[in-house]
């Protein structure tokens, strides 16, 4: 199951999440970025960084 930890992209944040598919995981990450970090849209560079840390 793919998982993501916010601290792996250099954020001082304890958030971690996982989902059955990478698409669902990306949705959860986008929701988290918007609600907690006030990032309305994640740009391409940010996604590249995020995807490198997805296990
Ligand atoms: Zn976070």
mmCIF file of the protein (N, C-alpha, C, O) and its ligand, coordinates in Angstrom:
data_MODEL
# 
_entry.id   MODEL 
# 
loop_
_entity.id 
_entity.type 
_entity.pdbx_number_of_molecules 
1 polymer     1 
2 non-polymer 1 
# 
_entity_poly.entity_id                      1 
_entity_poly.type                           'polypeptide(L)' 
_entity_poly.nstd_linkage                   no 
_entity_poly.nstd_monomer                   no 
_entity_poly.pdbx_seq_one_letter_code       
;(UNK)(UNK)(UNK)(UNK)(UNK)(UNK)(UNK)(UNK)(UNK)(UNK)(UNK)(UNK)(UNK)(UNK)(UNK)(UNK)
(UNK)(UNK)(UNK)(UNK)(UNK)(UNK)(UNK)(UNK)(UNK)(UNK)(UNK)(UNK)(UNK)(UNK)(UNK)(UNK)
(UNK)(UNK)(UNK)(UNK)(UNK)(UNK)(UNK)(UNK)(UNK)(UNK)(UNK)(UNK)(UNK)(UNK)(UNK)(UNK)
(UNK)(UNK)(UNK)(UNK)(UNK)(UNK)(UNK)
;
_entity_poly.pdbx_seq_one_letter_code_can   XXXXXXXXXXXXXXXXXXXXXXXXXXXXXXXXXXXXXXXXXXXXXXXXXXXXXXX 
_entity_poly.pdbx_strand_id                 A 
# 
loop_
_entity_poly_seq.entity_id 
_entity_poly_seq.num 
_entity_poly_seq.mon_id 
_entity_poly_seq.hetero 
1 1  UNK n 
1 2  UNK n 
1 3  UNK n 
1 4  UNK n 
1 5  UNK n 
1 6  UNK n 
1 7  UNK n 
1 8  UNK n 
1 9  UNK n 
1 10 UNK n 
1 11 UNK n 
1 12 UNK n 
1 13 UNK n 
1 14 UNK n 
1 15 UNK n 
1 16 UNK n 
1 17 UNK n 
1 18 UNK n 
1 19 UNK n 
1 20 UNK n 
1 21 UNK n 
1 22 UNK n 
1 23 UNK n 
1 24 UNK n 
1 25 UNK n 
1 26 UNK n 
1 27 UNK n 
1 28 UNK n 
1 29 UNK n 
1 30 UNK n 
1 31 UNK n 
1 32 UNK n 
1 33 UNK n 
1 34 UNK n 
1 35 UNK n 
1 36 UNK n 
1 37 UNK n 
1 38 UNK n 
1 39 UNK n 
1 40 UNK n 
1 41 UNK n 
1 42 UNK n 
1 43 UNK n 
1 44 UNK n 
1 45 UNK n 
1 46 UNK n 
1 47 UNK n 
1 48 UNK n 
1 49 UNK n 
1 50 UNK n 
1 51 UNK n 
1 52 UNK n 
1 53 UNK n 
1 54 UNK n 
1 55 UNK n 
# 
loop_
_struct_asym.id 
_struct_asym.entity_id 
A 1 
B 2 
# 
loop_
_chem_comp.id 
_chem_comp.type 
_chem_comp.mon_nstd_flag 
UNK 'L-peptide linking' . 
ZN  non-polymer         . 
# 
_pdbx_entity_nonpoly.entity_id   2 
_pdbx_entity_nonpoly.name        ? 
_pdbx_entity_nonpoly.comp_id     ZN 
# 
_pdbx_nonpoly_scheme.asym_id         B 
_pdbx_nonpoly_scheme.entity_id       2 
_pdbx_nonpoly_scheme.mon_id          ZN 
_pdbx_nonpoly_scheme.ndb_seq_num     1 
_pdbx_nonpoly_scheme.pdb_seq_num     101 
_pdbx_nonpoly_scheme.auth_seq_num    101 
_pdbx_nonpoly_scheme.pdb_mon_id      ZN 
_pdbx_nonpoly_scheme.auth_mon_id     ZN 
_pdbx_nonpoly_scheme.pdb_strand_id   A 
_pdbx_nonpoly_scheme.pdb_ins_code    . 
# 
loop_
_atom_site.group_PDB 
_atom_site.id 
_atom_site.type_symbol 
_atom_site.label_atom_id 
_atom_site.label_alt_id 
_atom_site.label_comp_id 
_atom_site.label_asym_id 
_atom_site.label_entity_id 
_atom_site.label_seq_id 
_atom_site.pdbx_PDB_ins_code 
_atom_site.Cartn_x 
_atom_site.Cartn_y 
_atom_site.Cartn_z 
_atom_site.occupancy 
_atom_site.B_iso_or_equiv 
_atom_site.pdbx_formal_charge 
_atom_site.auth_seq_id 
_atom_site.auth_comp_id 
_atom_site.auth_asym_id 
_atom_site.auth_atom_id 
_atom_site.pdbx_PDB_model_num 
ATOM   1   N  N  . UNK A 1 1  ? 0.851  -1.202 0.000   1.00 0.00 ? 1   UNK A N  1 
ATOM   2   C  CA . UNK A 1 1  ? 0.000  0.000  0.000   1.00 0.00 ? 1   UNK A CA 1 
ATOM   3   C  C  . UNK A 1 1  ? 0.887  1.254  0.000   1.00 0.00 ? 1   UNK A C  1 
ATOM   4   O  O  . UNK A 1 1  ? 1.726  1.402  0.889   1.00 0.00 ? 1   UNK A O  1 
ATOM   5   N  N  . UNK A 1 2  ? 0.725  2.141  -0.958  1.00 0.00 ? 2   UNK A N  1 
ATOM   6   C  CA . UNK A 1 2  ? 1.582  3.336  -0.985  1.00 0.00 ? 2   UNK A CA 1 
ATOM   7   C  C  . UNK A 1 2  ? 1.316  4.241  0.218   1.00 0.00 ? 2   UNK A C  1 
ATOM   8   O  O  . UNK A 1 2  ? 0.173  4.423  0.638   1.00 0.00 ? 2   UNK A O  1 
ATOM   9   N  N  . UNK A 1 3  ? 2.380  4.795  0.750   1.00 0.00 ? 3   UNK A N  1 
ATOM   10  C  CA . UNK A 1 3  ? 2.229  5.693  1.893   1.00 0.00 ? 3   UNK A CA 1 
ATOM   11  C  C  . UNK A 1 3  ? 3.122  6.917  1.737   1.00 0.00 ? 3   UNK A C  1 
ATOM   12  O  O  . UNK A 1 3  ? 4.093  6.928  0.981   1.00 0.00 ? 3   UNK A O  1 
ATOM   13  N  N  . UNK A 1 4  ? 2.746  7.941  2.486   1.00 0.00 ? 4   UNK A N  1 
ATOM   14  C  CA . UNK A 1 4  ? 3.418  9.234  2.388   1.00 0.00 ? 4   UNK A CA 1 
ATOM   15  C  C  . UNK A 1 4  ? 3.566  9.840  3.772   1.00 0.00 ? 4   UNK A C  1 
ATOM   16  O  O  . UNK A 1 4  ? 2.646  9.792  4.589   1.00 0.00 ? 4   UNK A O  1 
ATOM   17  N  N  . UNK A 1 5  ? 4.737  10.410 4.022   1.00 0.00 ? 5   UNK A N  1 
ATOM   18  C  CA . UNK A 1 5  ? 4.967  11.149 5.262   1.00 0.00 ? 5   UNK A CA 1 
ATOM   19  C  C  . UNK A 1 5  ? 5.350  12.577 4.906   1.00 0.00 ? 5   UNK A C  1 
ATOM   20  O  O  . UNK A 1 5  ? 6.256  12.818 4.109   1.00 0.00 ? 5   UNK A O  1 
ATOM   21  N  N  . UNK A 1 6  ? 4.641  13.509 5.512   1.00 0.00 ? 6   UNK A N  1 
ATOM   22  C  CA . UNK A 1 6  ? 4.880  14.914 5.208   1.00 0.00 ? 6   UNK A CA 1 
ATOM   23  C  C  . UNK A 1 6  ? 6.313  15.335 5.545   1.00 0.00 ? 6   UNK A C  1 
ATOM   24  O  O  . UNK A 1 6  ? 6.910  16.140 4.830   1.00 0.00 ? 6   UNK A O  1 
ATOM   25  N  N  . UNK A 1 7  ? 6.855  14.795 6.623   1.00 0.00 ? 7   UNK A N  1 
ATOM   26  C  CA . UNK A 1 7  ? 8.196  15.213 7.023   1.00 0.00 ? 7   UNK A CA 1 
ATOM   27  C  C  . UNK A 1 7  ? 9.257  14.812 5.986   1.00 0.00 ? 7   UNK A C  1 
ATOM   28  O  O  . UNK A 1 7  ? 10.331 15.412 5.936   1.00 0.00 ? 7   UNK A O  1 
ATOM   29  N  N  . UNK A 1 8  ? 8.958  13.802 5.163   1.00 0.00 ? 8   UNK A N  1 
ATOM   30  C  CA . UNK A 1 8  ? 9.914  13.380 4.133   1.00 0.00 ? 8   UNK A CA 1 
ATOM   31  C  C  . UNK A 1 8  ? 10.104 14.409 3.020   1.00 0.00 ? 8   UNK A C  1 
ATOM   32  O  O  . UNK A 1 8  ? 11.067 14.329 2.258   1.00 0.00 ? 8   UNK A O  1 
ATOM   33  N  N  . UNK A 1 9  ? 9.194  15.368 2.924   1.00 0.00 ? 9   UNK A N  1 
ATOM   34  C  CA . UNK A 1 9  ? 9.414  16.442 1.946   1.00 0.00 ? 9   UNK A CA 1 
ATOM   35  C  C  . UNK A 1 9  ? 9.900  17.713 2.643   1.00 0.00 ? 9   UNK A C  1 
ATOM   36  O  O  . UNK A 1 9  ? 9.848  18.806 2.078   1.00 0.00 ? 9   UNK A O  1 
ATOM   37  N  N  . UNK A 1 10 ? 10.373 17.549 3.876   1.00 0.00 ? 10  UNK A N  1 
ATOM   38  C  CA . UNK A 1 10 ? 10.990 18.672 4.560   1.00 0.00 ? 10  UNK A CA 1 
ATOM   39  C  C  . UNK A 1 10 ? 10.033 19.548 5.351   1.00 0.00 ? 10  UNK A C  1 
ATOM   40  O  O  . UNK A 1 10 ? 10.398 20.633 5.804   1.00 0.00 ? 10  UNK A O  1 
ATOM   41  N  N  . UNK A 1 11 ? 8.793  19.064 5.515   1.00 0.00 ? 11  UNK A N  1 
ATOM   42  C  CA . UNK A 1 11 ? 7.820  19.811 6.299   1.00 0.00 ? 11  UNK A CA 1 
ATOM   43  C  C  . UNK A 1 11 ? 7.965  19.436 7.774   1.00 0.00 ? 11  UNK A C  1 
ATOM   44  O  O  . UNK A 1 11 ? 8.239  18.283 8.105   1.00 0.00 ? 11  UNK A O  1 
ATOM   45  N  N  . UNK A 1 12 ? 7.779  20.409 8.644   1.00 0.00 ? 12  UNK A N  1 
ATOM   46  C  CA . UNK A 1 12 ? 7.771  20.151 10.069  1.00 0.00 ? 12  UNK A CA 1 
ATOM   47  C  C  . UNK A 1 12 ? 6.340  19.776 10.451  1.00 0.00 ? 12  UNK A C  1 
ATOM   48  O  O  . UNK A 1 12 ? 5.610  20.576 11.035  1.00 0.00 ? 12  UNK A O  1 
ATOM   49  N  N  . UNK A 1 13 ? 5.958  18.558 10.116  1.00 0.00 ? 13  UNK A N  1 
ATOM   50  C  CA . UNK A 1 13 ? 4.559  18.140 10.207  1.00 0.00 ? 13  UNK A CA 1 
ATOM   51  C  C  . UNK A 1 13 ? 4.507  16.630 10.419  1.00 0.00 ? 13  UNK A C  1 
ATOM   52  O  O  . UNK A 1 13 ? 5.169  15.888 9.694   1.00 0.00 ? 13  UNK A O  1 
ATOM   53  N  N  . UNK A 1 14 ? 3.736  16.160 11.396  1.00 0.00 ? 14  UNK A N  1 
ATOM   54  C  CA . UNK A 1 14 ? 3.705  14.727 11.703  1.00 0.00 ? 14  UNK A CA 1 
ATOM   55  C  C  . UNK A 1 14 ? 2.758  13.913 10.823  1.00 0.00 ? 14  UNK A C  1 
ATOM   56  O  O  . UNK A 1 14 ? 2.612  12.707 11.020  1.00 0.00 ? 14  UNK A O  1 
ATOM   57  N  N  . UNK A 1 15 ? 2.109  14.572 9.846   1.00 0.00 ? 15  UNK A N  1 
ATOM   58  C  CA . UNK A 1 15 ? 1.111  13.888 9.020   1.00 0.00 ? 15  UNK A CA 1 
ATOM   59  C  C  . UNK A 1 15 ? 1.706  12.719 8.241   1.00 0.00 ? 15  UNK A C  1 
ATOM   60  O  O  . UNK A 1 15 ? 2.744  12.850 7.594   1.00 0.00 ? 15  UNK A O  1 
ATOM   61  N  N  . UNK A 1 16 ? 1.034  11.581 8.314   1.00 0.00 ? 16  UNK A N  1 
ATOM   62  C  CA . UNK A 1 16 ? 1.358  10.488 7.404   1.00 0.00 ? 16  UNK A CA 1 
ATOM   63  C  C  . UNK A 1 16 ? 0.078  9.801  6.994   1.00 0.00 ? 16  UNK A C  1 
ATOM   64  O  O  . UNK A 1 16 ? -0.889 9.750  7.754   1.00 0.00 ? 16  UNK A O  1 
ATOM   65  N  N  . UNK A 1 17 ? 0.080  9.273  5.784   1.00 0.00 ? 17  UNK A N  1 
ATOM   66  C  CA . UNK A 1 17 ? -1.141 8.671  5.270   1.00 0.00 ? 17  UNK A CA 1 
ATOM   67  C  C  . UNK A 1 17 ? -0.809 7.562  4.291   1.00 0.00 ? 17  UNK A C  1 
ATOM   68  O  O  . UNK A 1 17 ? 0.304  7.480  3.771   1.00 0.00 ? 17  UNK A O  1 
ATOM   69  N  N  . UNK A 1 18 ? -1.791 6.713  4.051   1.00 0.00 ? 18  UNK A N  1 
ATOM   70  C  CA . UNK A 1 18 ? -1.624 5.680  3.039   1.00 0.00 ? 18  UNK A CA 1 
ATOM   71  C  C  . UNK A 1 18 ? -2.975 5.426  2.394   1.00 0.00 ? 18  UNK A C  1 
ATOM   72  O  O  . UNK A 1 18 ? -4.016 5.787  2.944   1.00 0.00 ? 18  UNK A O  1 
ATOM   73  N  N  . UNK A 1 19 ? -2.949 4.800  1.219   1.00 0.00 ? 19  UNK A N  1 
ATOM   74  C  CA . UNK A 1 19 ? -4.186 4.527  0.496   1.00 0.00 ? 19  UNK A CA 1 
ATOM   75  C  C  . UNK A 1 19 ? -3.962 3.311  -0.391  1.00 0.00 ? 19  UNK A C  1 
ATOM   76  O  O  . UNK A 1 19 ? -2.824 2.974  -0.720  1.00 0.00 ? 19  UNK A O  1 
ATOM   77  N  N  . UNK A 1 20 ? -5.058 2.652  -0.779  1.00 0.00 ? 20  UNK A N  1 
ATOM   78  C  CA . UNK A 1 20 ? -4.908 1.432  -1.598  1.00 0.00 ? 20  UNK A CA 1 
ATOM   79  C  C  . UNK A 1 20 ? -4.241 1.681  -2.951  1.00 0.00 ? 20  UNK A C  1 
ATOM   80  O  O  . UNK A 1 20 ? -3.568 0.800  -3.486  1.00 0.00 ? 20  UNK A O  1 
ATOM   81  N  N  . UNK A 1 21 ? -4.427 2.881  -3.501  1.00 0.00 ? 21  UNK A N  1 
ATOM   82  C  CA . UNK A 1 21 ? -3.809 3.180  -4.793  1.00 0.00 ? 21  UNK A CA 1 
ATOM   83  C  C  . UNK A 1 21 ? -3.089 4.522  -4.714  1.00 0.00 ? 21  UNK A C  1 
ATOM   84  O  O  . UNK A 1 21 ? -3.391 5.360  -3.864  1.00 0.00 ? 21  UNK A O  1 
ATOM   85  N  N  . UNK A 1 22 ? -2.130 4.704  -5.621  1.00 0.00 ? 22  UNK A N  1 
ATOM   86  C  CA . UNK A 1 22 ? -1.376 5.949  -5.623  1.00 0.00 ? 22  UNK A CA 1 
ATOM   87  C  C  . UNK A 1 22 ? -2.280 7.145  -5.947  1.00 0.00 ? 22  UNK A C  1 
ATOM   88  O  O  . UNK A 1 22 ? -2.069 8.241  -5.427  1.00 0.00 ? 22  UNK A O  1 
ATOM   89  N  N  . UNK A 1 23 ? -3.288 6.932  -6.807  1.00 0.00 ? 23  UNK A N  1 
ATOM   90  C  CA . UNK A 1 23 ? -4.214 8.023  -7.150  1.00 0.00 ? 23  UNK A CA 1 
ATOM   91  C  C  . UNK A 1 23 ? -4.976 8.499  -5.924  1.00 0.00 ? 23  UNK A C  1 
ATOM   92  O  O  . UNK A 1 23 ? -5.149 9.701  -5.721  1.00 0.00 ? 23  UNK A O  1 
ATOM   93  N  N  . UNK A 1 24 ? -5.434 7.549  -5.103  1.00 0.00 ? 24  UNK A N  1 
ATOM   94  C  CA . UNK A 1 24 ? -6.159 7.923  -3.880  1.00 0.00 ? 24  UNK A CA 1 
ATOM   95  C  C  . UNK A 1 24 ? -5.225 8.605  -2.886  1.00 0.00 ? 24  UNK A C  1 
ATOM   96  O  O  . UNK A 1 24 ? -5.609 9.541  -2.184  1.00 0.00 ? 24  UNK A O  1 
ATOM   97  N  N  . UNK A 1 25 ? -3.991 8.114  -2.847  1.00 0.00 ? 25  UNK A N  1 
ATOM   98  C  CA . UNK A 1 25 ? -3.000 8.718  -1.960  1.00 0.00 ? 25  UNK A CA 1 
ATOM   99  C  C  . UNK A 1 25 ? -2.739 10.171 -2.381  1.00 0.00 ? 25  UNK A C  1 
ATOM   100 O  O  . UNK A 1 25 ? -2.665 11.064 -1.537  1.00 0.00 ? 25  UNK A O  1 
ATOM   101 N  N  . UNK A 1 26 ? -2.603 10.391 -3.667  1.00 0.00 ? 26  UNK A N  1 
ATOM   102 C  CA . UNK A 1 26 ? -2.366 11.751 -4.167  1.00 0.00 ? 26  UNK A CA 1 
ATOM   103 C  C  . UNK A 1 26 ? -3.516 12.678 -3.803  1.00 0.00 ? 26  UNK A C  1 
ATOM   104 O  O  . UNK A 1 26 ? -3.301 13.847 -3.482  1.00 0.00 ? 26  UNK A O  1 
ATOM   105 N  N  . UNK A 1 27 ? -4.736 12.154 -3.853  1.00 0.00 ? 27  UNK A N  1 
ATOM   106 C  CA . UNK A 1 27 ? -5.894 12.945 -3.455  1.00 0.00 ? 27  UNK A CA 1 
ATOM   107 C  C  . UNK A 1 27 ? -5.805 13.340 -1.987  1.00 0.00 ? 27  UNK A C  1 
ATOM   108 O  O  . UNK A 1 27 ? -6.073 14.485 -1.622  1.00 0.00 ? 27  UNK A O  1 
ATOM   109 N  N  . UNK A 1 28 ? -5.425 12.378 -1.149  1.00 0.00 ? 28  UNK A N  1 
ATOM   110 C  CA . UNK A 1 28 ? -5.293 12.654 0.290   1.00 0.00 ? 28  UNK A CA 1 
ATOM   111 C  C  . UNK A 1 28 ? -4.200 13.679 0.553   1.00 0.00 ? 28  UNK A C  1 
ATOM   112 O  O  . UNK A 1 28 ? -4.352 14.554 1.405   1.00 0.00 ? 28  UNK A O  1 
ATOM   113 N  N  . UNK A 1 29 ? -3.094 13.568 -0.185  1.00 0.00 ? 29  UNK A N  1 
ATOM   114 C  CA . UNK A 1 29 ? -1.992 14.520 -0.023  1.00 0.00 ? 29  UNK A CA 1 
ATOM   115 C  C  . UNK A 1 29 ? -2.446 15.915 -0.431  1.00 0.00 ? 29  UNK A C  1 
ATOM   116 O  O  . UNK A 1 29 ? -2.153 16.896 0.253   1.00 0.00 ? 29  UNK A O  1 
ATOM   117 N  N  . UNK A 1 30 ? -3.166 15.999 -1.554  1.00 0.00 ? 30  UNK A N  1 
ATOM   118 C  CA . UNK A 1 30 ? -3.658 17.297 -2.028  1.00 0.00 ? 30  UNK A CA 1 
ATOM   119 C  C  . UNK A 1 30 ? -4.601 17.915 -0.998  1.00 0.00 ? 30  UNK A C  1 
ATOM   120 O  O  . UNK A 1 30 ? -4.520 19.113 -0.722  1.00 0.00 ? 30  UNK A O  1 
ATOM   121 N  N  . UNK A 1 31 ? -5.498 17.100 -0.427  1.00 0.00 ? 31  UNK A N  1 
ATOM   122 C  CA . UNK A 1 31 ? -6.429 17.596 0.603   1.00 0.00 ? 31  UNK A CA 1 
ATOM   123 C  C  . UNK A 1 31 ? -5.674 18.091 1.829   1.00 0.00 ? 31  UNK A C  1 
ATOM   124 O  O  . UNK A 1 31 ? -5.999 19.139 2.387   1.00 0.00 ? 31  UNK A O  1 
ATOM   125 N  N  . UNK A 1 32 ? -4.667 17.330 2.245   1.00 0.00 ? 32  UNK A N  1 
ATOM   126 C  CA . UNK A 1 32 ? -3.867 17.701 3.406   1.00 0.00 ? 32  UNK A CA 1 
ATOM   127 C  C  . UNK A 1 32 ? -3.118 19.015 3.143   1.00 0.00 ? 32  UNK A C  1 
ATOM   128 O  O  . UNK A 1 32 ? -3.098 19.906 3.992   1.00 0.00 ? 32  UNK A O  1 
ATOM   129 N  N  . UNK A 1 33 ? -2.512 19.121 1.975   1.00 0.00 ? 33  UNK A N  1 
ATOM   130 C  CA . UNK A 1 33 ? -1.756 20.329 1.635   1.00 0.00 ? 33  UNK A CA 1 
ATOM   131 C  C  . UNK A 1 33 ? -2.661 21.559 1.684   1.00 0.00 ? 33  UNK A C  1 
ATOM   132 O  O  . UNK A 1 33 ? -2.265 22.623 2.161   1.00 0.00 ? 33  UNK A O  1 
ATOM   133 N  N  . UNK A 1 34 ? -3.869 21.390 1.186   1.00 0.00 ? 34  UNK A N  1 
ATOM   134 C  CA . UNK A 1 34 ? -4.819 22.502 1.147   1.00 0.00 ? 34  UNK A CA 1 
ATOM   135 C  C  . UNK A 1 34 ? -5.302 22.868 2.552   1.00 0.00 ? 34  UNK A C  1 
ATOM   136 O  O  . UNK A 1 34 ? -5.307 24.040 2.927   1.00 0.00 ? 34  UNK A O  1 
ATOM   137 N  N  . UNK A 1 35 ? -5.711 21.849 3.332   1.00 0.00 ? 35  UNK A N  1 
ATOM   138 C  CA . UNK A 1 35 ? -6.335 22.162 4.616   1.00 0.00 ? 35  UNK A CA 1 
ATOM   139 C  C  . UNK A 1 35 ? -5.330 22.512 5.698   1.00 0.00 ? 35  UNK A C  1 
ATOM   140 O  O  . UNK A 1 35 ? -5.622 23.344 6.557   1.00 0.00 ? 35  UNK A O  1 
ATOM   141 N  N  . UNK A 1 36 ? -4.146 21.896 5.678   1.00 0.00 ? 36  UNK A N  1 
ATOM   142 C  CA . UNK A 1 36 ? -3.185 22.117 6.764   1.00 0.00 ? 36  UNK A CA 1 
ATOM   143 C  C  . UNK A 1 36 ? -2.102 23.118 6.374   1.00 0.00 ? 36  UNK A C  1 
ATOM   144 O  O  . UNK A 1 36 ? -1.721 23.964 7.183   1.00 0.00 ? 36  UNK A O  1 
ATOM   145 N  N  . UNK A 1 37 ? -1.607 23.030 5.149   1.00 0.00 ? 37  UNK A N  1 
ATOM   146 C  CA . UNK A 1 37 ? -0.495 23.898 4.751   1.00 0.00 ? 37  UNK A CA 1 
ATOM   147 C  C  . UNK A 1 37 ? -0.941 25.081 3.909   1.00 0.00 ? 37  UNK A C  1 
ATOM   148 O  O  . UNK A 1 37 ? -0.127 25.910 3.502   1.00 0.00 ? 37  UNK A O  1 
ATOM   149 N  N  . UNK A 1 38 ? -2.242 25.152 3.651   1.00 0.00 ? 38  UNK A N  1 
ATOM   150 C  CA . UNK A 1 38 ? -2.787 26.267 2.880   1.00 0.00 ? 38  UNK A CA 1 
ATOM   151 C  C  . UNK A 1 38 ? -2.159 26.370 1.487   1.00 0.00 ? 38  UNK A C  1 
ATOM   152 O  O  . UNK A 1 38 ? -1.993 27.464 0.948   1.00 0.00 ? 38  UNK A O  1 
ATOM   153 N  N  . UNK A 1 39 ? -1.815 25.216 0.915   1.00 0.00 ? 39  UNK A N  1 
ATOM   154 C  CA . UNK A 1 39 ? -1.292 25.160 -0.451  1.00 0.00 ? 39  UNK A CA 1 
ATOM   155 C  C  . UNK A 1 39 ? -2.460 24.756 -1.353  1.00 0.00 ? 39  UNK A C  1 
ATOM   156 O  O  . UNK A 1 39 ? -2.908 23.609 -1.317  1.00 0.00 ? 39  UNK A O  1 
ATOM   157 N  N  . UNK A 1 40 ? -2.943 25.685 -2.147  1.00 0.00 ? 40  UNK A N  1 
ATOM   158 C  CA . UNK A 1 40 ? -4.163 25.413 -2.909  1.00 0.00 ? 40  UNK A CA 1 
ATOM   159 C  C  . UNK A 1 40 ? -3.920 24.440 -4.052  1.00 0.00 ? 40  UNK A C  1 
ATOM   160 O  O  . UNK A 1 40 ? -4.710 23.523 -4.280  1.00 0.00 ? 40  UNK A O  1 
ATOM   161 N  N  . UNK A 1 41 ? -2.824 24.647 -4.766  1.00 0.00 ? 41  UNK A N  1 
ATOM   162 C  CA . UNK A 1 41 ? -2.473 23.660 -5.792  1.00 0.00 ? 41  UNK A CA 1 
ATOM   163 C  C  . UNK A 1 41 ? -0.994 23.328 -5.686  1.00 0.00 ? 41  UNK A C  1 
ATOM   164 O  O  . UNK A 1 41 ? -0.140 24.207 -5.570  1.00 0.00 ? 41  UNK A O  1 
ATOM   165 N  N  . UNK A 1 42 ? -0.722 22.049 -5.728  1.00 0.00 ? 42  UNK A N  1 
ATOM   166 C  CA . UNK A 1 42 ? 0.667  21.590 -5.695  1.00 0.00 ? 42  UNK A CA 1 
ATOM   167 C  C  . UNK A 1 42 ? 1.216  21.646 -7.116  1.00 0.00 ? 42  UNK A C  1 
ATOM   168 O  O  . UNK A 1 42 ? 0.630  21.072 -8.034  1.00 0.00 ? 42  UNK A O  1 
ATOM   169 N  N  . UNK A 1 43 ? 2.331  22.331 -7.296  1.00 0.00 ? 43  UNK A N  1 
ATOM   170 C  CA . UNK A 1 43 ? 2.892  22.431 -8.656  1.00 0.00 ? 43  UNK A CA 1 
ATOM   171 C  C  . UNK A 1 43 ? 3.687  21.167 -9.009  1.00 0.00 ? 43  UNK A C  1 
ATOM   172 O  O  . UNK A 1 43 ? 3.867  20.264 -8.192  1.00 0.00 ? 43  UNK A O  1 
ATOM   173 N  N  . UNK A 1 44 ? 4.149  21.147 -10.256 1.00 0.00 ? 44  UNK A N  1 
ATOM   174 C  CA . UNK A 1 44 ? 4.799  19.948 -10.787 1.00 0.00 ? 44  UNK A CA 1 
ATOM   175 C  C  . UNK A 1 44 ? 6.051  19.572 -9.995  1.00 0.00 ? 44  UNK A C  1 
ATOM   176 O  O  . UNK A 1 44 ? 6.284  18.394 -9.721  1.00 0.00 ? 44  UNK A O  1 
ATOM   177 N  N  . UNK A 1 45 ? 6.848  20.561 -9.633  1.00 0.00 ? 45  UNK A N  1 
ATOM   178 C  CA . UNK A 1 45 ? 8.063  20.303 -8.863  1.00 0.00 ? 45  UNK A CA 1 
ATOM   179 C  C  . UNK A 1 45 ? 7.747  19.668 -7.511  1.00 0.00 ? 45  UNK A C  1 
ATOM   180 O  O  . UNK A 1 45 ? 8.429  18.755 -7.046  1.00 0.00 ? 45  UNK A O  1 
ATOM   181 N  N  . UNK A 1 46 ? 6.669  20.196 -6.894  1.00 0.00 ? 46  UNK A N  1 
ATOM   182 C  CA . UNK A 1 46 ? 6.247  19.682 -5.593  1.00 0.00 ? 46  UNK A CA 1 
ATOM   183 C  C  . UNK A 1 46 ? 5.799  18.225 -5.727  1.00 0.00 ? 46  UNK A C  1 
ATOM   184 O  O  . UNK A 1 46 ? 6.132  17.391 -4.885  1.00 0.00 ? 46  UNK A O  1 
ATOM   185 N  N  . UNK A 1 47 ? 5.051  17.925 -6.775  1.00 0.00 ? 47  UNK A N  1 
ATOM   186 C  CA . UNK A 1 47 ? 4.598  16.541 -6.979  1.00 0.00 ? 47  UNK A CA 1 
ATOM   187 C  C  . UNK A 1 47 ? 5.773  15.611 -7.221  1.00 0.00 ? 47  UNK A C  1 
ATOM   188 O  O  . UNK A 1 47 ? 5.782  14.476 -6.743  1.00 0.00 ? 47  UNK A O  1 
ATOM   189 N  N  . UNK A 1 48 ? 6.771  16.091 -7.965  1.00 0.00 ? 48  UNK A N  1 
ATOM   190 C  CA . UNK A 1 48 ? 7.950  15.259 -8.212  1.00 0.00 ? 48  UNK A CA 1 
ATOM   191 C  C  . UNK A 1 48 ? 8.636  14.909 -6.903  1.00 0.00 ? 48  UNK A C  1 
ATOM   192 O  O  . UNK A 1 48 ? 9.055  13.775 -6.675  1.00 0.00 ? 48  UNK A O  1 
ATOM   193 N  N  . UNK A 1 49 ? 8.736  15.928 -6.045  1.00 0.00 ? 49  UNK A N  1 
ATOM   194 C  CA . UNK A 1 49 ? 9.341  15.743 -4.731  1.00 0.00 ? 49  UNK A CA 1 
ATOM   195 C  C  . UNK A 1 49 ? 8.516  14.744 -3.895  1.00 0.00 ? 49  UNK A C  1 
ATOM   196 O  O  . UNK A 1 49 ? 9.061  13.847 -3.252  1.00 0.00 ? 49  UNK A O  1 
ATOM   197 N  N  . UNK A 1 50 ? 7.210  14.926 -3.925  1.00 0.00 ? 50  UNK A N  1 
ATOM   198 C  CA . UNK A 1 50 ? 6.311  14.056 -3.179  1.00 0.00 ? 50  UNK A CA 1 
ATOM   199 C  C  . UNK A 1 50 ? 6.402  12.618 -3.679  1.00 0.00 ? 50  UNK A C  1 
ATOM   200 O  O  . UNK A 1 50 ? 6.507  11.684 -2.884  1.00 0.00 ? 50  UNK A O  1 
ATOM   201 N  N  . UNK A 1 51 ? 6.361  12.444 -4.996  1.00 0.00 ? 51  UNK A N  1 
ATOM   202 C  CA . UNK A 1 51 ? 6.344  11.088 -5.557  1.00 0.00 ? 51  UNK A CA 1 
ATOM   203 C  C  . UNK A 1 51 ? 7.631  10.320 -5.254  1.00 0.00 ? 51  UNK A C  1 
ATOM   204 O  O  . UNK A 1 51 ? 7.620  9.097  -5.111  1.00 0.00 ? 51  UNK A O  1 
ATOM   205 N  N  . UNK A 1 52 ? 8.731  11.052 -5.160  1.00 0.00 ? 52  UNK A N  1 
ATOM   206 C  CA . UNK A 1 52 ? 9.989  10.398 -4.804  1.00 0.00 ? 52  UNK A CA 1 
ATOM   207 C  C  . UNK A 1 52 ? 9.942  9.813  -3.393  1.00 0.00 ? 52  UNK A C  1 
ATOM   208 O  O  . UNK A 1 52 ? 10.652 8.853  -3.094  1.00 0.00 ? 52  UNK A O  1 
ATOM   209 N  N  . UNK A 1 53 ? 9.106  10.391 -2.523  1.00 0.00 ? 53  UNK A N  1 
ATOM   210 C  CA . UNK A 1 53 ? 9.069  9.930  -1.139  1.00 0.00 ? 53  UNK A CA 1 
ATOM   211 C  C  . UNK A 1 53 ? 7.966  8.903  -0.905  1.00 0.00 ? 53  UNK A C  1 
ATOM   212 O  O  . UNK A 1 53 ? 7.910  8.316  0.176   1.00 0.00 ? 53  UNK A O  1 
ATOM   213 N  N  . UNK A 1 54 ? 7.096  8.668  -1.868  1.00 0.00 ? 54  UNK A N  1 
ATOM   214 C  CA . UNK A 1 54 ? 6.014  7.681  -1.704  1.00 0.00 ? 54  UNK A CA 1 
ATOM   215 C  C  . UNK A 1 54 ? 6.615  6.282  -1.717  1.00 0.00 ? 54  UNK A C  1 
ATOM   216 O  O  . UNK A 1 54 ? 7.372  5.900  -2.610  1.00 0.00 ? 54  UNK A O  1 
ATOM   217 N  N  . UNK A 1 55 ? 6.239  5.536  -0.678  1.00 0.00 ? 55  UNK A N  1 
ATOM   218 C  CA . UNK A 1 55 ? 6.785  4.179  -0.559  1.00 0.00 ? 55  UNK A CA 1 
ATOM   219 C  C  . UNK A 1 55 ? 5.730  3.142  -0.920  1.00 0.00 ? 55  UNK A C  1 
ATOM   220 O  O  . UNK A 1 55 ? 6.003  1.943  -0.879  1.00 0.00 ? 55  UNK A O  1 
HETATM 221 ZN ZN . ZN  B 2 .  ? 1.741  18.202 6.438   1.00 0.00 ? 101 ZN  A ZN 1 
# 
